[in-house]
Amino acid sequence: MRKSAFWALLAVCVLATTLACQAGQRKYRIGGAAYGLSGEYMKLWATALERHPAVKQGLVEVTVFDGRYDASVQQSQFETMSSQGYDAILFVPIDIQAGAAAVATAHGAGIPVIGSNTRVNSDLLTAYIGSNDVVSGYMEAKAVIQKMGGKGNVVIIEGPIGQSAQIERREGNLKALAEHPDVKVLEMKTANWSRAEALALMENWLTAHPGQIQGVIGQNDEMALGAIQAIKAAGLNLKDFALAGIDGVSDAIQAVKNGEMDLSILQDAISQAQGALDIALGQLIPDYQPMSDCWKDYAEMKWEGGKLKVYDVPWTPITKENADAQWAKRQELTGR
């Protein structure tokens, strides 16, 4: 064989091998179906997902969908992702029951669905990673009750009725209240995770129950912050109220630091988002090793090959003592 022919043949073989390797390392397309992106928590979840090492390395292309707090919108988005052949879907449902139809749609298309943050009643879900909302509901209610000295009146601002976080946090709230018969619930109503809705709701309650409210249990931070705004606007002293919320959003960290909120409970958006993507990749890639730091940050949350049905991300109480440290971590994610 002439030298020129040999080198030409060798070049063709090298090119073929390179293309084969690239084909074996194709980019996976994964959808993030968030229930809504107007609040900070889900924005943090989306940002964390987009910063996953697998996304940065080009192994994954992530598209985050805004469900606009509407189960029918999420269903439509699942139909789109199923028809377009997404490799996996990370699901944060707005409704624990209605979300099951969306999971069934993806399952019918052979697409694994990993639940994250909020739950859905479906046996077709591949896995779930999130935090136990009954525990957080109990923790926040106990903090409010203790600040009140175990007696007085509270109001409870709930999340969207029918979402798992609302259902489970209410269960935790009521469990704590049942242990303290001298604490009475004056009002309990939804503000749909909205600061503005909670502000209006709290204004009405302050008018309807003048001087009678000692505690505010906000099932998320945004609503607790709305209650704080209403109390301030009414010219009342925040020190006369016990207030707690859940999620550890940026303004809540500052409110705890400033003594305006007694407790916020960090729900780790980074671990819930990036952990879900690791689990999805574990379904798609044989012998995949997780890339997120969440498995190191929480030693009690075992990877187990990404094959478990439920992964429990621990809660972290935010108090005056650790607010500065939590704020520094938040700045790394938000760039504030």
TORGU-16495 format. One line per 8 residues: number of its first residue (from 1); their letters; for each residue z, y, x of N, C-alpha, C, O. Coordinates in steps of 0.001 Angstrom, whole numbers. Each point is the difference from the previous one (the first is absolute). Layout:
NUM> a> Z Y X Z Y X Z Y X Z Y X  ...
END
This chain:
1> mrksafwa> 0 -1201 852 0 1201 -852 0 1247 885 773 88 954  -1620 851 -1264 -51 1251 767 1290 786 -226 626 -74 -1058  -245 849 2120 1241 767 -97 19 953 -1176 1016 125 -684  -2129 547 442 -53 980 -1097 234 -673 -1350 675 544 -875  -1248 -1743 725 178 -735 -1258 1444 -456 -156 555 20 -1098  53 -438 2226 1398 -461 -34 938 1119 -454 843 -186 -877  -1018 1370 1509 886 1122 -347 -233 476 -1433 939 427 -672  -2151 -498 215 -293 377 -1389 699 -946 -970 568 422 -1007
9> llavcvla> -625 -1736 1343 646 -988 -854 1519 186 19 658 -123 -1034  -107 419 2208 1435 217 127 439 1196 -826 1043 -46 -653  -1833 1125 676 325 1202 -773 30 -295 -1495 861 490 -731  -1817 -1299 297 -46 -371 -1419 1244 -799 -378 583 225 -1061  -170 -1167 1931 1190 -816 -276 1270 855 -68 839 -197 -878  -705 1149 1812 1165 892 7 44 837 -1275 1058 159 -609  -2210 375 209 -70 805 -1212 381 -830 -1218 742 465 -865  -1248 -1688 796 309 -868 -1132 1488 -305 -63 595 -9 -1078
17> ttlacqag> 15 -244 2259 1442 -280 47 807 1210 -438 977 -142 -735  -1369 1324 1174 701 1236 -368 -57 239 -1498 1004 338 -626  -2190 -518 57 -153 202 -1443 826 -1005 -782 566 330 -1041  -497 -1560 1543 794 -1022 -678 1476 365 13 694 -175 -1001  -214 679 2123 1408 420 99 294 1146 -946 1028 17 -677  -1951 950 636 202 1135 -888 10 -440 -1454 775 510 -809  -1653 -1473 481 -41 -503 -1367 1300 -689 -364 450 75 -1143  171 -762 2138 1262 -680 -245 1156 955 -160 1034 -384 -547
25> qrkyrigg> -1167 1607 1000 1045 1002 -113 -455 1117 -940 59 1183 335  -509 -1587 -1503 -508 989 -943 1129 893 -499 1175 -350 119  -1526 1477 -665 986 921 -549 334 -420 -1434 -895 -152 -832  2175 -31 554 451 -371 -1337 155 1255 -862 438 1049 471  -804 -1187 -1727 104 1129 -938 1143 -276 -968 -39 -962 -766  1051 1813 810 1207 -203 -797 292 1258 -817 -66 1118 511  387 -1320 -1777 314 1110 -892 1493 171 -172 741 -979 -87  -299 2230 37 1392 327 -303 52 630 -1378 -401 1151 -173
33> aayglsge> 895 -1902 -818 26 479 -1381 1365 612 -307 918 -694 -438  -794 1995 671 1258 712 -233 80 467 -1447 -1013 385 -584  2217 -414 -3 117 403 -1407 -275 1482 -192 -409 411 -1086  624 398 2113 -269 1433 -96 321 677 1312 920 -415 705  -1662 1450 -368 159 634 1305 470 1453 -78 -147 746 968  706 -338 -2101 463 1388 -96 1383 191 614 326 1098 452  487 -2144 -428 1334 87 587 -18 -319 1482 -916 -658 492  1937 1129 220 12 -169 1452 123 -1464 404 -627 -416 974
41> ymklwata> 1417 -376 -1696 240 -1358 467 -1293 -787 139 -230 -631 1031  -622 659 -2060 -1232 -768 84 -984 611 992 -853 -707 537  958 1994 -292 -804 609 1062 437 -547 1362 -832 -263 868  2153 96 -692 509 -588 1238 -495 -1440 138 -378 -430 1090  382 -305 -2191 -480 -1385 -9 -1466 -56 432 -380 -825 832  -433 1707 -1404 -1432 23 327 -224 390 1463 -837 -594 681  1575 1580 -205 -135 437 1391 378 -1118 961 -694 -240 988  1800 -442 -1284 452 -1102 848 -1046 -1113 40 -245 -592 1051
49> lerhpavk> -366 314 -2198 -1031 -1036 -66 -1180 351 887 -521 -842 732  110 2092 -810 -1160 445 771 287 64 1507 -925 55 810  2215 -61 -441 367 41 1417 379 -1369 557 489 -100 1125  -710 -939 -1899 288 -1354 477 -851 -279 1244 -1165 395 41  1725 -1071 976 -762 -281 1220 -1331 -702 -252 -971 258 711  906 -1138 -1704 -1253 -707 -280 -1080 954 -500 -1187 -216 245  1604 1280 -951 -955 1006 -467 -468 831 1187 -1193 271 141  2124 132 709 -340 804 1174 -923 -752 958 -855 605 647
57> qglvevtv> 1028 -1913 -560 -823 -806 911 -1364 -348 -584 -852 -557 694  644 884 -1966 -1290 -280 -616 -133 -1385 -598 -1086 -393 -425  2192 -356 389 -42 -1331 -601 -80 83 -1522 -537 -892 -656  1080 1979 107 83 161 -1451 -498 1371 -415 255 1000 671  -966 -968 -1787 -337 1257 -669 816 48 -1292 -144 -861 -867  1000 1874 749 882 112 -1161 -481 1125 -909 -319 1094 467  270 -1370 -1759 -276 1027 -1007 1185 53 -959 343 -1002 -627  281 2174 518 1146 166 -894 -479 622 -1311 -660 1038 1
65> fdgrydas> 999 -1682 -1111 -395 456 -1324 1193 646 -702 1114 -522 44  -1359 1664 -691 1027 703 -769 -43 -504 -1438 -953 273 -730  1992 -1012 323 46 -551 -1350 336 1004 -1082 -71 -315 -1188  444 1545 1596 281 1099 -932 1020 -395 -1067 -70 470 -1135  1026 -1341 1505 1120 -371 -882 -483 -603 -1317 617 200 -1046  -1718 -936 1105 -650 -514 -1202 -459 -1442 268 -819 -245 885  1351 -691 -1654 -333 -1413 193 -1486 -269 -229 -581 -851 672  -37 1560 -1606 -1423 -217 -264 -862 470 1165 -1039 -593 286
73> vqqsqfet> 1470 1662 389 -713 476 1195 107 -1048 1105 -984 -295 678  2176 -264 -500 167 -1032 1029 -844 -1238 -314 -566 -612 906  484 242 -2189 -827 -1137 -389 -1463 249 372 -670 -887 529  179 2093 -806 -1373 351 328 -242 -58 1511 -1054 -447 453  2035 899 310 -135 -26 1455 -43 -1435 524 -730 -290 948  1498 -596 -1550 -40 -1413 390 -1357 -605 -316 -525 -798 776  -39 1173 -1906 -1335 -506 -355 -1035 460 1018 -897 -757 373  1028 2016 77 -915 525 1020 155 -748 1310 -992 -415 600
81> mssqgyda> 2230 240 -147 234 -693 1270 -452 -1457 -72 -501 -545 983  676 -88 -2151 -414 -1397 -157 -1518 -127 43 -532 -907 639  -163 1811 -1316 -1466 -64 -22 -601 335 1365 -1090 -460 338  1817 1271 444 -502 390 1318 424 -957 1113 -346 201 1164  1091 -1233 -1524 338 -1040 963 1005 401 1065 -156 -367 1164  1186 1114 -1544 1059 319 964 655 -1296 477 44 -989 -732  456 1005 1943 613 -1198 575 1424 -219 -495 443 -1143 -108  274 2211 -192 1371 -103 -512 369 1326 -652 -624 1029 260
89> ilfvpidi> 1655 -1068 -1116 471 1203 -682 1522 83 139 711 -981 -215  -231 2163 575 1437 286 42 329 786 -1265 -574 1064 -234  1485 -1575 -576 182 491 -1366 1385 595 -212 1013 -670 201  -982 1951 -614 1237 662 -418 -177 359 -1481 -508 1078 -309  915 -1953 -602 -323 184 -1415 877 1043 -700 1165 189 348  -1749 476 -1332 740 950 -819 750 -709 -1113 1001 517 -496  -1475 -1711 91 615 -699 -1126 184 -1469 359 -950 -671 405  2159 182 -554 327 -1361 419 -746 -1052 -806 -284 -1082 514
97> qagaaava> -42 1382 -1783 -706 -953 -851 -1516 205 67 -750 -947 239  307 2185 -449 -1438 279 -51 -696 -321 1321 -1185 -336 14  1915 438 1092 -595 -271 1304 -443 -1445 183 -803 -291 887  1316 -621 -1717 -362 -1408 134 -1488 -222 -249 -608 -868 626  19 1640 -1527 -1437 -141 -284 -830 386 1219 -1026 -620 279  1471 1641 445 -713 414 1209 54 -1099 1057 -1003 -289 652  2176 -324 -484 140 -1091 966 -918 -1158 -381 -632 -605 866  558 299 -2161 -866 -1087 -476 -1472 288 296 -760 -911 329
105> tahgagip> 362 2175 -447 -1381 395 298 -335 -300 1460 -1046 -579 296  1929 972 605 -235 -233 1427 43 -1495 317 -811 -503 777  1755 -190 -1380 120 -1444 246 -1271 -728 -414 -449 -927 674  -121 1357 -1790 -1243 -604 -473 -1155 209 963 -950 -783 25  1038 1847 768 -1036 282 996 343 -586 1367 -715 222 977  1820 -977 -918 404 -618 1259 617 961 1000 -44 -250 1205  625 1359 -1693 568 1029 872 1525 -93 -26 590 121 -1074  72 -333 2220 1471 -21 14 577 1384 -290 -515 1013 473
113> vigsntrv> 1587 -989 -1253 668 1258 -350 1430 -56 524 760 -913 -323  -409 1906 1137 1348 112 554 714 1136 -716 -435 1149 78  1519 -1451 -773 781 1035 -657 827 773 1003 489 -565 978  -330 1862 -1220 778 851 895 734 1044 -819 -576 606 -903  1846 -396 1217 800 1083 -582 459 -250 -1432 1204 26 -256  -2109 -266 -686 399 -294 -1376 -562 -1359 -407 -1024 -442 522  1693 -201 -1444 -314 -1387 -329 -950 -116 -1189 -169 934 -784  -446 -2118 679 -855 -327 -1131 330 -1425 -423 220 -868 845
121> nsdlltay> -186 632 -2137 291 -1339 -508 -1276 -843 6 -722 -58 -995  459 -588 2115 -1189 -838 113 231 -1099 1022 388 275 1135  -623 -1512 -1532 96 -1121 921 -1195 -60 947 -6 -784 949  -1014 1621 -1209 -1205 -2 819 121 910 1222 -885 16 855  1971 736 -776 230 873 1155 200 -862 1245 773 -958 -19  -1466 1300 1087 92 -788 1232 1373 134 643 595 -993 417  -93 2223 -338 1312 266 601 445 1386 -430 -784 776 -548  2048 -474 801 549 1325 -335 900 467 1128 792 -778 532
129> igsndvvs> -912 2054 -165 918 611 963 511 1312 -590 -781 866 -395  2092 -738 343 598 1208 -561 1505 -77 149 523 -859 709  165 1759 -1380 1452 65 81 608 -304 -1367 -611 270 -1034  1808 -829 1039 671 -406 -1233 512 1232 -738 975 623 420  -1637 -276 -1522 338 1235 -718 1310 -97 -771 616 1027 -284  -177 -2230 -61 1307 -135 -638 1083 465 971 957 667 -391  -1123 -1026 1648 970 391 1027 50 1512 155 1085 579 60  -2244 68 6 -8 1458 188 565 718 -1222 703 1002 135
137> gymeakav> -1009 -1512 -1327 551 618 -1208 1510 -76 -27 676 940 -420  -153 -2067 871 1459 -167 67 592 942 1051 1018 647 -246  -1654 -574 1413 508 839 1085 83 1467 -400 1004 665 254  -2069 -163 -883 11 1428 -330 1013 310 -1082 678 1026 60  -565 -1905 -1055 969 238 -1072 1425 -44 541 834 814 -398  -543 -1751 1301 1340 -76 588 332 1270 779 1134 475 -42  -2122 76 754 234 1225 764 356 1158 -927 907 780 293  -1626 -669 -1417 274 1067 -968 1382 -192 -616 771 954 -104
145> iqkmggkg> -458 -2167 -298 1290 -294 -642 1158 275 955 1020 557 -408  -1167 -937 1659 1056 242 976 228 1486 219 1143 445 109  -2236 333 -41 129 1446 161 730 610 -1203 732 979 146  -934 -1562 -1331 632 483 -1224 1453 -465 -138 700 427 -919  -252 -1284 1808 1355 -522 -99 155 -1075 -1067 1110 -265 -462  -2216 -352 72 67 -1113 -940 155 383 -1450 312 -851 -834  -525 2129 509 89 409 -1409 -866 1221 -237 -267 776 917  -176 -611 -2174 -841 1140 -347 -1285 -442 -675 -122 -1138 -452
153> nvviiegp> -840 2058 389 -1258 -251 -701 -1183 87 954 -44 863 877  -920 -1773 -1059 -1204 10 823 -1244 20 -878 37 -349 -1180  -1138 768 1793 -1322 -142 -614 -845 -829 964 186 63 1215  -1117 -841 -1771 -872 -843 805 -1443 411 -253 -471 -18 -1137  -228 387 2210 -1411 373 -106 -814 -1196 473 64 -384 1168  -825 -199 -2080 -692 -1255 271 -1440 200 463 -609 1049 -212  90 -2092 852 -1403 -34 379 -868 -376 -1186 502 -102 -1119  -1810 -109 1341 -909 -344 -1094 440 -1297 -696 169 -1029 655
161> igqsaqie> 11 1079 -1945 481 -1148 -742 -1006 -1153 120 -1186 161 -286  1683 -1318 711 -856 -1169 146 -395 -303 1429 -575 -1053 275  881 1976 651 -263 -317 1404 1204 -751 548 1134 260 -404  -1372 -1179 1312 1094 -856 473 1135 809 622 1168 -343 -181  -1491 1407 907 1054 800 633 913 629 -1052 1216 43 182  -1790 442 -1271 813 569 -1090 882 -1075 -632 1186 224 -243  -1765 -1378 -18 740 -1084 -647 1158 -470 882 1126 -156 -474  -1407 -63 1740 1006 -563 891 1031 1041 430 1179 -326 138
169> rregnlka> -1601 1571 74 974 1028 368 935 294 -1168 1183 273 204  -1709 -328 -1431 879 159 -1164 1031 -1129 -30 1178 232 -269  -1632 -1447 547 929 -1135 26 1116 247 1011 1172 -245 -286  -1546 733 1474 1008 295 1006 910 1144 -412 1211 -62 211  -1789 1115 -802 796 1128 -502 1065 -489 -985 1182 317 132  -1625 -1092 -1115 902 -438 -1072 1039 -1002 495 1113 -63 -522  -1489 -718 1532 971 -922 583 1158 764 622 1160 -370 -180  -1473 1443 917 1057 810 618 835 713 -1061 1224 77 113
177> laehpdvk> -1889 440 -1137 719 717 -1053 921 -927 -789 1062 420 -458  -1468 -1680 299 833 -956 -735 1327 -251 710 979 -409 -624  -956 657 1926 1241 -178 764 940 1198 -128 1131 -35 485  -1608 1095 -1141 796 1231 -123 -36 500 -1452 -780 893 -329  1616 -1462 -525 -16 348 -1425 346 1448 -309 -239 467 -1113  800 253 2085 349 1407 -233 -1168 941 290 143 1219 -91  -1292 -1784 437 -1208 809 203 -931 -244 -1181 -339 -1140 -316  -68 2234 -332 -839 -87 -1195 -1409 512 301 -164 1006 690
185> vlemktan> -854 -1704 -1211 -1383 446 141 -342 900 -1189 -63 -467 -1137  -157 1748 1400 -347 941 -1062 -1465 -86 -394 -332 74 -1183  -547 -230 2170 -1443 -31 -248 -666 -956 990 454 -153 1134  -1527 -482 -1578 -800 -840 881 -1436 48 -508 -300 -468 -1099  -590 1046 1924 -1377 200 -442 -925 53 1213 435 332 1103  -1714 -661 -1310 -952 4 1097 -515 1405 326 -153 851 -876  -108 -642 2174 -733 1180 457 -1185 -436 856 -599 810 708  265 -2111 -782 -1249 -520 583 -162 281 1491 -1102 292 464
193> wsraeala> 2194 -381 280 15 258 1448 -348 1444 345 -223 303 1172  171 590 -2145 -490 1365 207 1146 1004 165 936 21 -799  -1021 804 1837 989 1051 221 -54 1034 -1121 1035 465 -478  -2247 -111 63 -161 1016 -1050 547 -496 -1341 669 749 -712  -948 -1995 373 511 -548 -1263 1517 -104 22 661 259 -1006  -111 -639 2154 1459 -102 121 658 1366 -99 1079 128 -579  -1715 891 1137 512 1374 -104 129 399 -1470 1040 505 -423  -2103 -733 -354 31 360 -1416 1037 -814 -759 708 526 -858
201> lmenwlta> -623 -1811 1180 958 -876 -672 1430 443 282 824 62 -913  -529 242 2164 1352 415 379 356 1351 -616 1148 220 -387  -2110 674 293 255 1289 -669 442 -232 -1441 939 638 -477  -1617 -1550 -215 362 -301 -1386 1388 -612 -93 775 339 -894  -464 -1232 1808 1303 -666 -40 1144 966 316 1074 -90 -595  -1306 1008 1526 1041 987 317 289 898 -1198 1132 439 -204  -2169 -173 -582 177 806 -1212 695 -801 -1097 868 516 -705  -1255 -1768 570 561 -845 -1064 1442 -432 289 770 -258 -925
209> hpgqiqgv> -409 182 2213 1343 -475 381 638 979 989 264 -368 1144  -17 1595 -1567 518 1006 932 1363 -397 581 949 -292 -728  -887 293 2061 1257 -291 682 460 -1445 -90 1118 -321 404  -1967 -555 -931 443 -1383 -228 -593 -1010 995 456 -1142 60  -1456 1545 709 -670 -936 910 608 125 1399 0 1075 600  510 -2186 -101 566 -8 1354 -872 -767 1010 105 220 1207  -952 -1105 -1701 -800 -804 914 -1440 -152 -442 -288 -61 -1196  -630 -1 2176 -1423 -196 -280 -493 -1180 840 66 23 1229
217> igqndema> -561 -1051 -1918 -573 -1164 667 -1514 92 -161 -533 -228 -1087  -149 562 2170 -1458 100 -31 -591 -1286 551 286 -362 1142  -1096 -332 -1914 -527 -1274 472 -1044 157 1106 -450 -990 576  67 2227 -283 -687 267 1267 386 1399 474 594 773 -751  -929 -455 1985 395 1282 574 -676 1183 -677 631 1034 -220  -1916 -1180 -113 -721 1116 -610 721 480 -1254 122 1203 -227  350 -2135 -577 677 384 -1242 1391 569 283 437 929 -680  257 -1475 1671 1289 567 378 -172 1432 499 830 865 -277
225> lgaiqaik> -1910 -623 1013 -278 1355 505 -340 950 -1148 362 1176 39  -1055 -1680 -1060 -254 820 -1184 1288 390 -700 133 1128 -474  827 -2060 405 1301 292 -606 747 1066 797 649 876 -571  -751 -961 1900 642 1011 857 -575 1386 -291 741 979 -93  -2064 -903 -50 -631 1291 -319 521 552 -1324 259 1198 -112  -107 -2049 -876 482 442 -1318 1430 511 87 343 1012 -610  483 -1709 1364 1399 410 155 82 1360 683 773 865 -410  -1575 -686 1453 -32 1287 699 -488 1115 -929 577 1087 -41
233> aaglnlkd> -1649 -1376 -703 -583 1009 -888 980 419 -1088 -56 1129 -488  949 -2030 107 997 307 -1037 1193 770 572 918 369 -733  -938 -130 2038 1085 750 627 1267 -807 180 1083 565 153  -1207 -1890 -170 1161 -866 143 200 -398 1460 -923 97 809  2117 -539 -484 343 -372 1365 -312 -1479 218 553 -863 -683  -1434 576 1628 -362 -1382 276 1183 -851 427 -9 -1217 -188  1027 1846 760 1164 -750 451 775 -600 -1175 833 -887 182  -1118 1383 -1392 666 -535 -1190 -702 -1236 -547 427 -562 -1008
241> falagidg> -1493 140 1663 -777 -1148 -459 -93 -1056 1099 -40 322 1187  6 -1571 -1599 -303 -1106 911 -1445 -392 -257 -380 -259 -1142  -439 213 2205 -1433 -273 -157 -467 -1038 1018 402 21 1164  -1249 -920 -1625 -582 -993 905 -1418 -331 -439 -347 120 -1175  -467 -540 2143 -1372 -395 -281 -412 -1148 912 790 -483 812  -2027 60 -959 -520 -1141 752 -1395 338 537 -797 640 -686  518 -1065 1888 -1298 19 683 84 613 1387 -709 -431 909  1568 1436 -731 76 652 1299 -1199 888 289 -488 29 1129
249> vsdaiqav> -2 709 -2150 -1103 927 247 509 1168 834 1208 187 140  -2114 586 405 366 1028 978 991 1026 -561 998 314 648  -1269 206 -1844 894 1013 -576 1378 -574 -302 1000 716 48  -948 -2007 -361 1287 -629 -267 820 -134 1284 1219 173 -22  -1876 -477 1125 714 -64 1282 638 1347 304 1153 72 427  -1916 994 -652 539 1338 234 1111 342 -985 974 658 366  -1114 -1106 -1621 1028 278 -1013 1312 -701 348 1079 556 -209  -1171 -1773 739 1210 -700 444 610 737 1190 1211 208 66
257> kngemdls> -2062 177 859 459 726 1194 709 1302 -380 990 385 621  -1515 286 -1653 557 1290 -419 1157 -131 -987 573 1006 -419  -228 -2227 50 1113 -210 -920 -343 213 -1464 896 109 -838  -2200 -48 518 -399 187 -1392 -132 -1326 -750 89 -38 -1227  -302 -1042 1969 -91 -1339 -579 984 -884 754 80 53 1227  658 -856 -1960 1030 -820 637 -578 -1214 704 538 -447 1013  -1634 -92 -1543 -586 -1184 613 -1462 -126 -385 -377 220 -1151  -445 -579 2137 -1335 -517 -275 -62 -1356 690 697 -238 985
265> ilqdaisq> -1532 -642 -1507 -105 -1340 576 -1441 -206 445 -924 5 -813  751 -187 2117 -1344 -114 557 -673 -1298 -424 509 -1095 240  -1651 1243 -869 -889 -1118 -269 -1112 107 1050 -759 969 12  674 -1950 847 -835 107 1195 -1480 -179 -344 -489 -1125 -104  -217 2240 -70 -1414 -26 -367 -854 -625 1095 -981 -685 -287  1354 920 1542 -777 -541 1111 42 -1529 -24 -1034 -660 107  2231 111 -247 142 -1458 8 -646 -633 -1222 -599 -1071 103  712 1718 -1257 -585 -573 -1206 -1524 25 40 -647 -929 -483
273> aqgaldia> 78 1965 1045 -1463 109 82 -559 -858 1138 -880 -833 -215  1399 1046 1422 -536 -712 1154 342 -1487 -50 -786 -837 444  1951 514 -982 342 -1409 -160 -952 -696 -954 -389 -1146 228  6 1847 -1315 -945 -574 -965 -1350 -263 652 -632 -1020 -274  184 1933 1137 -1288 -193 670 75 -1177 977 -947 -778 107  2057 649 597 176 -1157 881 -77 -1300 -802 -657 -954 416  1325 922 -1559 0 -1213 -827 -1415 -308 -476 -416 -1159 -7  -329 2200 -393 -1384 -200 -441 -850 -589 1130 -775 -932 -218
281> lgqlipdy> 926 1481 1419 -779 -502 1142 414 -1423 364 -804 -786 502  2075 467 -763 459 -1360 226 -670 -1003 -924 -109 -1181 332  -341 1650 -1493 -735 -850 -924 -1459 -177 427 -640 -997 -334  131 1973 1071 -1423 28 326 -342 -543 1382 -1102 -500 225  2067 602 709 -277 -346 1394 942 -1113 457 1215 201 21  -1740 -1357 341 857 -1083 487 818 443 1220 -520 657 902  1793 -1021 -889 901 286 1131 155 1498 269 277 403 1129  -456 421 -2164 172 1455 165 1443 323 382 937 -559 -569
289> qpmsdcwk> -765 1453 1521 1321 478 398 186 1438 -489 -859 843 259  1957 -542 -957 175 1324 -598 26 1113 1043 518 -175 1103  -1084 1319 -1471 -104 1135 920 985 1123 -312 253 848 856  302 -828 -2057 924 1080 -376 1353 -198 666 418 -1129 254  262 2236 26 1342 -56 591 1067 -407 -1012 1146 -245 375  -1514 169 -1665 1023 -253 -1017 710 -1332 223 1172 -137 -348  -1861 -843 921 603 -1310 220 1028 41 1126 890 -847 66  -1014 1831 818 1006 208 1046 1122 892 -509 1161 -180 368
297> dyaemkwe> -1513 1154 -1225 1000 936 -505 1030 -694 -884 1165 396 -25  -1587 -1422 -696 903 -723 -908 5 -1477 398 -820 -792 -464  1762 450 1333 55 -1370 511 232 -1012 -1117 -405 -1157 108  1067 1606 -1194 288 -919 -1103 -1236 -297 -851 17 -925 -813  -1087 1700 993 -1242 -237 -735 -919 -837 889 -676 526 883  662 -1824 -1128 -734 -948 845 -1475 -60 -394 -334 15 -1184  -546 -83 2188 -1439 -60 -227 -406 -1345 -593 -696 -52 -1014  1124 -1014 1638 -276 -1367 -479 -1495 -237 -248 -395 -627 -983
305> ggklkvyd> -415 1144 1897 -1439 -223 -99 -682 753 -1114 -1170 -247 -291  1892 1174 -346 -584 757 -1105 -189 -821 -1260 -780 377 -873  1493 -1508 766 -234 -924 -1105 1094 11 -1073 -102 -733 -983  1141 1549 1154 1044 59 -1019 -518 719 -1249 -943 788 67  1569 -1073 -1191 -400 651 -1250 645 1376 -151 -584 889 -620  1779 -704 1177 731 1268 -145 568 427 1350 613 -796 712  -827 2065 -377 576 616 1189 835 1194 -448 -496 902 -675  1777 -908 1060 950 1011 -474 264 1025 1103 587 -326 1032
313> vpwtpitk> -1026 1568 -1257 232 1088 959 1359 630 -306 205 466 -1121  721 -433 2066 1338 538 -269 -6 1503 -302 -887 736 433  1893 -308 -1182 215 1423 -284 814 644 1121 783 -671 672  -972 1975 -477 794 751 968 586 1241 -691 -751 912 -347  2066 -859 143 601 1207 -595 -187 1197 926 169 -109 1215  -520 1253 -1801 -121 1243 773 1200 867 -338 195 397 -1149  587 -115 2146 1213 802 -150 -65 1181 968 -940 121 786  1941 737 -852 46 1138 930 8 -479 1452 -527 664 892
321> enadaqwa> 1135 -1826 -677 152 -493 1365 -1331 -432 620 -182 145 1209  -743 -666 -2000 -1257 -476 593 -1234 775 -463 -1130 -389 294  1353 1483 -1017 -1129 766 -540 -903 554 1103 -1223 -14 -142  1801 496 1227 -811 556 1090 -886 -1079 628 -1170 248 294  1720 -1426 -93 -772 -1089 589 -1127 -430 -940 -1108 -287 454  1381 241 -1757 -1037 -366 -962 -1081 1075 -78 -1176 -303 -198  1582 1547 355 -973 1095 -19 -945 -94 1202 -1201 238 -129  1742 -581 1279 -833 -149 1195 -1038 -1107 -196 -1152 149 407
329> krqeltgr> 1557 -1254 -1028 -947 -1093 -281 -1078 453 -970 -1169 -359 143  1568 1145 -1126 -966 472 -997 -1046 904 630 -1178 -68 -353  1599 904 1273 -934 910 663 -1089 -763 754 -1135 466 100  1486 -1639 428 -992 -813 697 -1127 -433 -936 -1149 -139 420  1495 -74 -1705 -993 -464 -959 -760 1148 -643 -1206 -98 -229  1915 1193 -66 -631 1093 -751 -513 1118 893 -838 796 -424  1335 -727 1669 -436 1084 883 620 1325 -349 -488 1049 421  1581 -1084 -1202 658 1273 -364 683 606 1194 603 1067 -111
END
